[in-house]
């Protein structure tokens, strides 16, 4: 990775949503990710394939992501929590 000087480190972020209980309903449905307002675009819609949705992006620090499923279910995850599988540098920025 190139030397970024005083710039914050950029981290790869992979968000995954799956629904193994309602696989047939979930398959082919739209899943909407609501990202931090600094992302462009900050709302991303992806079609579920194989009962899951994967979205990858890059970020310099943790943020809260919201997810809306096909049936109106809303999920939220704060990526700065201790449970998040990420480096401390990411979680504290």
C-alpha positions as CSV (number, residue, x, y, z in Angstrom):
1,X,0.0,0.0,0.0
2,X,1.4,3.5,-0.8
3,X,2.4,5.9,1.9
4,X,-0.6,8.1,2.6
5,X,1.3,10.5,4.8
6,X,-1.1,12.2,7.2
7,X,-4.2,10.8,5.4
8,X,-6.2,8.2,7.3
9,X,-5.9,4.5,6.2
10,X,-8.5,3.2,3.9
11,X,-10.2,-0.1,4.9
12,X,-12.1,-2.6,2.8
13,X,-15.6,-3.1,4.1
14,X,-17.7,-6.1,3.1
15,X,-21.4,-6.1,4.2
16,X,-23.3,-9.3,4.0
17,X,-27.0,-10.0,4.6
18,X,-28.6,-13.4,4.3
19,X,-31.9,-15.0,5.1
20,X,-31.7,-18.8,5.4
21,X,-35.2,-19.0,7.0
22,X,-37.1,-17.4,4.1
23,X,-34.7,-18.3,1.3
24,X,-37.4,-18.5,-1.4
25,X,-38.9,-15.2,-0.5
26,X,-35.5,-13.5,-0.1
27,X,-34.2,-14.8,-3.4
28,X,-34.4,-12.1,-6.1
29,X,-35.7,-9.5,-3.7
30,X,-34.3,-6.0,-3.3
31,X,-32.1,-5.2,-0.3
32,X,-31.4,-1.5,0.4
33,X,-28.2,-0.4,2.2
34,X,-28.2,3.0,3.8
35,X,-24.6,4.2,4.3
36,X,-23.1,7.2,6.0
37,X,-24.1,10.5,4.2
38,X,-20.4,11.0,3.1
39,X,-20.7,8.0,0.7
40,X,-21.8,8.7,-2.8
41,X,-24.2,7.2,-3.4
42,X,-25.3,6.8,0.3
43,X,-28.2,4.4,-0.6
44,X,-27.5,1.2,-2.6
45,X,-30.0,-1.3,-3.7
46,X,-28.9,-4.9,-4.5
47,X,-30.8,-7.9,-5.6
48,X,-30.4,-11.0,-3.4
49,X,-28.8,-14.0,-5.1
50,X,-28.3,-17.4,-3.4
51,X,-30.2,-16.1,-0.4
52,X,-27.7,-13.4,0.3
53,X,-26.5,-9.9,-0.6
54,X,-22.9,-8.8,-0.6
55,X,-21.8,-5.2,-0.8
56,X,-18.2,-4.1,-0.7
57,X,-16.8,-0.6,-0.4
58,X,-13.9,1.2,1.2
59,X,-14.0,3.5,4.2
60,X,-11.5,5.3,6.5
61,X,-13.5,4.6,9.6
62,X,-16.5,2.9,11.1
63,X,-20.1,4.1,10.5
64,X,-23.6,2.8,11.1
65,X,-25.2,1.0,8.2
66,X,-28.9,0.5,7.9
67,X,-30.5,-2.2,5.8
68,X,-34.1,-2.6,4.5
69,X,-35.4,-6.0,3.4
70,X,-38.1,-6.9,0.9
71,X,-40.7,-7.2,3.7
72,X,-40.0,-3.9,5.4
73,X,-37.7,-5.4,8.0
74,X,-35.1,-2.8,9.1
75,X,-31.7,-3.7,10.4
76,X,-28.9,-1.5,11.8
77,X,-25.3,-2.2,12.6
78,X,-22.8,0.1,14.2
79,X,-19.4,-1.0,12.7
80,X,-17.5,0.6,15.7
81,X,-18.8,-2.0,18.2
82,X,-16.4,-4.4,19.8
83,X,-18.3,-7.3,18.1
84,X,-17.3,-6.0,14.6
85,X,-14.6,-8.1,13.0
86,X,-12.3,-5.1,12.1
87,X,-9.1,-3.5,13.2
88,X,-9.2,-1.1,16.1
89,X,-7.9,1.7,13.8
90,X,-11.1,1.3,11.7
91,X,-13.4,1.2,14.7
92,X,-12.0,4.3,16.4
93,X,-12.2,6.6,13.3
